[in-house]
Amino acid sequence: MRPATFLPLPEAGPFRLAGARAPVSLLAGRGPAGDADGLARVDIDVADGRIARVSPAGAAPLPEGFAQVATGGAIVLPRLVDIHTHLDKGFIFGRAKNPDGGFAGALDAASRDRDAHWSADDVALRMDFGLRCALAHGTGAIRTHLDSIGRQTAISWPVFAELRETWRGIMTLQATSLFVLDDILDDEDGFRAVVETMARYEGALGGVTFIGRAPDARTDAALDMLFKAAIAYGLDIDLHVDESDSPHARTLERVADAAIRHRFPNRLLCGHCCSAALMGEADLDRLVDKLGRARIAIVSLPMCNMYLQDRASGRTPRWRGIAPIQEFKAAGL
């Protein structure tokens, strides 16, 4: 297999990418018809570093002064948006092994490494390298979750803020807090400190809603605290939800109920939502209806979840581990 190469572009002046293929879903208005793969042949005119016009291939004459670049039907995409990452956990495998490859082992390895190594210099070095890798692969925007537990909050968030400024104009960076949601009921001062940190650094408020126990009154109380704080400080919410195959992992509906109860006005994103795929049809229909009324967006992480979910030594996985994305999409979420 030949390695991928980049098209040589003119060093100066306007140019046309001729005969490129672009996803129909990304073309504004009534664009050209797509092929079986949903791709349409287009000419893309670029001037002053910006797209000036997109037209059906061969439909418009080459503007005066434009160079023409034959793409050979190459696929042209906008830069990627990676909306759920953990930059603070990147590149620790060499010193934090997870021999069985399981979810619990990954959490334990990351926790031990955080306690032992996550200084400001260490976090900055690894996060910056992660951003460089993402840029090289075409990413234009990233949201990262940052462990916001104990002393780590005061270490990682200033590092992130500095990196955001360093990368401004190159890549758009966002961040959200990460902690166990139920813990805020027992540490209100610690939660207040996290909320104030999010407000100071323009982060989203996030946490993990399920840690093995079926949702109960404590879950609802913690969600009420979270939503009230987000409303008071004008923060978006981004949660890790039901990343499990447990029949008790049913917090996504509680999140929707809380959003509806508080009439949450800001953006609300829930990640993973794996166990929803194990719900019966009636329960799933009820959940989807609530998600729509709560205006909750869903981010699925199929590669991560297919690898980690239902994984145990000596046991063959019984399910794929991903959220019911087709049903969510069909409902307009």
C-alpha positions in Angstrom: 0.0 0.0 0.0 1.3 3.4 -1.0 1.6 5.9 1.9 -0.9 8.8 1.8 0.5 12.0 0.3 -0.7 15.6 0.3 -1.5 17.5 -2.9 1.1 20.1 -3.7 -0.6 23.5 -3.6 0.5 26.8 -5.0 2.6 28.8 -2.6 0.8 32.0 -3.4 -2.2 33.3 -5.1 -5.7 31.9 -5.6 -6.3 28.4 -6.9 -9.0 25.8 -7.7 -9.1 22.3 -6.5 -10.6 20.7 -9.6 -12.7 17.6 -9.6 -12.5 16.9 -5.9 -15.1 14.7 -4.1 -16.9 16.2 -1.1 -19.7 14.8 1.1 -23.1 15.9 -0.1 -24.1 16.5 3.6 -21.5 19.2 3.8 -22.5 21.2 0.7 -24.8 24.2 1.2 -28.0 24.6 -0.8 -28.8 22.5 -3.8 -25.4 21.0 -4.6 -24.6 18.3 -7.1 -26.0 14.9 -6.7 -23.8 12.4 -4.8 -22.7 8.9 -5.7 -23.4 5.7 -3.9 -20.9 6.8 -1.2 -22.7 10.2 -0.7 -19.8 12.1 -2.4 -20.2 14.7 -5.1 -17.7 15.9 -7.6 -16.9 19.6 -7.1 -14.5 22.4 -7.9 -13.4 24.4 -4.9 -12.0 27.9 -5.4 -9.7 29.2 -2.7 -8.7 32.8 -2.4 -6.8 34.6 0.5 -6.6 31.3 2.3 -10.4 30.8 2.4 -13.0 28.9 0.3 -14.5 31.4 -2.1 -16.8 29.2 -4.0 -17.9 25.5 -4.4 -19.5 24.5 -7.7 -20.3 21.3 -9.5 -17.2 20.0 -11.2 -16.7 21.6 -14.6 -19.7 23.9 -14.3 -17.9 27.2 -13.9 -15.0 28.6 -15.9 -11.7 29.0 -14.1 -11.6 32.5 -12.7 -8.9 34.8 -14.1 -5.7 34.5 -12.1 -6.5 31.2 -10.5 -4.2 28.3 -10.7 -5.8 24.9 -11.3 -4.9 21.9 -9.1 -6.0 18.5 -10.5 -7.2 16.5 -7.5 -7.8 13.2 -9.3 -11.0 12.8 -7.4 -9.4 13.1 -4.0 -11.8 13.4 -1.1 -11.8 16.9 0.5 -13.0 17.2 4.1 -13.2 20.0 6.6 -10.8 19.7 9.5 -12.0 17.2 12.1 -13.7 18.0 15.3 -12.8 15.6 18.1 -15.4 16.3 20.8 -14.5 13.7 23.5 -10.8 13.2 24.4 -8.7 12.8 27.5 -5.5 14.7 26.6 -4.3 14.5 30.2 -4.3 10.7 30.0 -2.4 10.4 26.7 1.0 8.7 26.3 1.2 7.1 29.8 1.2 3.5 28.6 4.9 3.1 28.9 4.8 3.7 32.6 1.2 2.6 33.4 0.5 -0.8 31.9 -3.0 -2.3 31.7 -2.1 -6.0 31.1 -5.7 -7.3 30.7 -6.8 -4.4 28.4 -10.0 -4.0 30.4 -11.9 -1.0 31.5 -11.3 -1.4 35.2 -7.6 -1.9 34.6 -7.4 1.3 32.5 -9.0 3.3 35.2 -6.7 1.9 37.9 -3.6 2.4 35.7 -4.6 6.1 35.0 -5.4 6.8 38.6 -2.0 5.4 39.9 -0.2 7.3 37.2 -2.0 10.6 38.1 -1.0 10.3 41.7 2.6 9.5 40.9 3.5 11.7 37.9 1.0 14.4 36.9 2.9 17.5 37.6 2.3 20.6 35.5 5.4 19.9 33.3 4.3 16.3 32.8 0.7 17.2 31.8 1.9 20.0 29.5 4.4 17.8 27.7 1.9 15.0 27.0 -1.0 17.2 26.1 1.1 19.3 23.7 2.3 16.1 22.0 -1.3 14.9 21.7 -2.3 18.2 20.1 0.6 17.9 17.6 -0.5 14.4 16.7 -4.1 15.5 16.2 -3.0 18.4 14.0 -0.9 16.2 11.8 -4.0 14.0 11.3 -6.3 16.9 10.3 -8.0 17.9 13.5 -9.1 21.5 13.8 -10.9 21.4 17.2 -10.7 19.3 20.3 -12.7 19.0 23.5 -10.8 17.3 26.3 -12.0 16.0 29.7 -9.6 16.9 32.5 -9.4 14.9 35.7 -10.6 17.5 38.3 -10.0 15.6 41.5 -8.3 17.0 44.6 -5.0 18.8 43.8 -5.1 17.8 40.2 -7.7 20.5 39.4 -5.2 23.3 40.3 -2.5 21.6 38.2 -4.2 20.7 35.0 -6.5 23.6 34.3 -3.8 26.4 34.2 -1.8 24.1 31.9 -4.8 23.7 29.6 -5.4 27.5 29.6 -1.8 28.1 28.6 -2.0 25.5 25.8 -5.3 27.0 24.6 -3.5 30.4 24.1 -0.5 28.8 22.5 -2.6 26.9 20.0 -5.1 29.8 19.3 -5.5 30.3 15.6 -4.1 26.8 14.9 -6.6 24.6 16.8 -9.7 25.4 18.8 -9.5 23.9 22.3 -12.3 23.3 24.9 -12.2 21.4 28.2 -14.6 20.0 30.7 -14.1 18.8 34.3 -14.2 15.1 35.2 -15.0 13.7 38.6 -17.4 11.2 40.2 -20.8 12.9 40.4 -22.0 11.4 43.6 -18.8 12.6 45.4 -20.0 16.2 45.3 -22.7 15.4 47.9 -20.0 14.6 50.4 -17.6 17.5 49.4 -19.6 20.6 48.6 -16.5 22.8 49.1 -14.5 20.8 46.6 -17.4 20.9 44.1 -17.7 24.7 44.5 -13.9 25.0 43.8 -14.3 22.9 40.6 -17.3 25.1 39.5 -15.4 28.3 40.1 -12.4 26.8 38.2 -14.7 26.1 35.2 -16.0 29.6 35.3 -12.5 31.1 35.5 -11.2 29.0 32.6 -14.3 28.9 30.5 -14.7 25.1 30.9 -17.8 22.9 30.8 -19.0 21.2 33.9 -18.8 17.5 33.7 -18.6 14.3 35.7 -19.2 10.5 35.7 -22.8 9.6 36.5 -22.5 5.8 37.0 -19.9 4.0 39.1 -21.6 0.6 39.6 -24.7 1.5 41.7 -28.2 1.8 40.4 -29.3 5.4 40.3 -31.2 6.5 43.4 -32.1 9.6 45.4 -28.4 10.4 45.8 -28.0 10.4 42.0 -30.9 12.9 41.6 -29.6 15.1 44.4 -26.1 15.2 42.8 -27.7 16.0 39.4 -29.7 18.8 41.0 -26.5 20.3 42.5 -24.8 20.0 39.1 -27.6 21.7 37.1 -28.1 24.5 39.6 -24.4 25.3 39.6 -24.3 25.2 35.8 -27.2 27.6 35.5 -25.9 29.9 38.1 -22.5 30.2 36.4 -23.7 30.0 32.8 -21.8 26.7 32.1 -22.5 24.0 29.6 -22.6 20.4 30.8 -20.7 17.4 29.4 -21.1 14.1 31.2 -19.8 10.6 31.1 -22.9 8.5 31.2 -23.6 4.7 31.6 -20.2 3.5 30.3 -21.1 0.0 31.3 -23.0 -3.2 30.4 -24.5 -3.3 33.9 -28.3 -3.6 34.1 -28.1 -1.0 36.8 -26.5 1.6 34.5 -29.6 3.7 33.9 -28.5 7.2 34.7 -29.1 8.7 31.2 -32.8 9.0 31.8 -32.1 10.6 35.2 -29.9 13.2 33.4 -32.8 13.9 31.0 -35.3 14.2 33.8 -33.0 16.7 35.6 -32.5 18.8 32.5 -36.3 19.0 32.0 -36.9 19.6 35.7 -34.5 22.6 35.7 -35.4 23.8 32.2 -31.6 23.8 31.5 -30.9 26.6 29.0 -27.3 25.8 28.1 -25.8 23.0 25.9 -25.9 19.5 27.3 -23.8 16.6 26.0 -23.7 13.0 27.2 -20.9 10.7 26.2 -20.7 6.9 25.9 -24.3 5.9 26.9 -23.4 2.3 26.2 -26.0 0.5 28.3 -28.9 2.2 26.5 -28.3 -0.4 23.8 -29.4 -3.1 26.2 -32.8 -1.5 27.0 -36.0 -3.0 25.8 -37.9 -1.2 23.0 -40.5 0.4 25.2 -37.8 1.7 27.7 -35.6 2.9 24.8 -38.6 4.7 23.2 -39.3 6.5 26.5 -35.7 7.4 26.9 -35.4 8.8 23.4 -38.5 11.0 23.9 -37.0 12.4 27.1 -33.6 13.1 25.4 -35.3 15.0 22.7 -37.4 17.1 25.2 -34.2 17.8 27.2 -32.3 18.8 24.0 -29.4 16.4 24.9 -26.7 15.7 22.4 -25.0 12.3 22.4 -21.4 11.5 21.5 -20.7 7.8 21.0 -17.1 6.5 21.1 -17.5 3.2 19.1 -13.8 2.3 18.8 -13.2 2.8 22.5 -16.3 1.1 23.7 -16.2 -1.9 21.3 -12.7 -2.5 22.7 -13.4 -2.0 26.4 -17.0 -3.0 27.0 -17.9 -6.6 28.0 -14.3 -7.4 28.1 -13.1 -9.9 30.7 -10.3 -12.4 30.9 -11.4 -15.9 29.8 -14.8 -14.7 28.6 -16.0 -14.0 25.1 -17.8 -10.6 24.7 -21.5 -10.9 24.1 -22.2 -7.4 22.8 -20.5 -4.6 20.9 -20.7 -2.1 23.6 -21.9 0.9 21.7 -24.9 3.2 22.2 -28.0 2.8 20.0 -26.9 5.6 17.7 -29.1 4.6 14.8 -32.2 5.0 17.0 -30.9 8.3 18.5 -30.2 9.6 15.0 -33.6 8.5 13.7 -35.2 10.5 16.5 -33.4 13.6 15.5 -31.0 13.8 18.4 
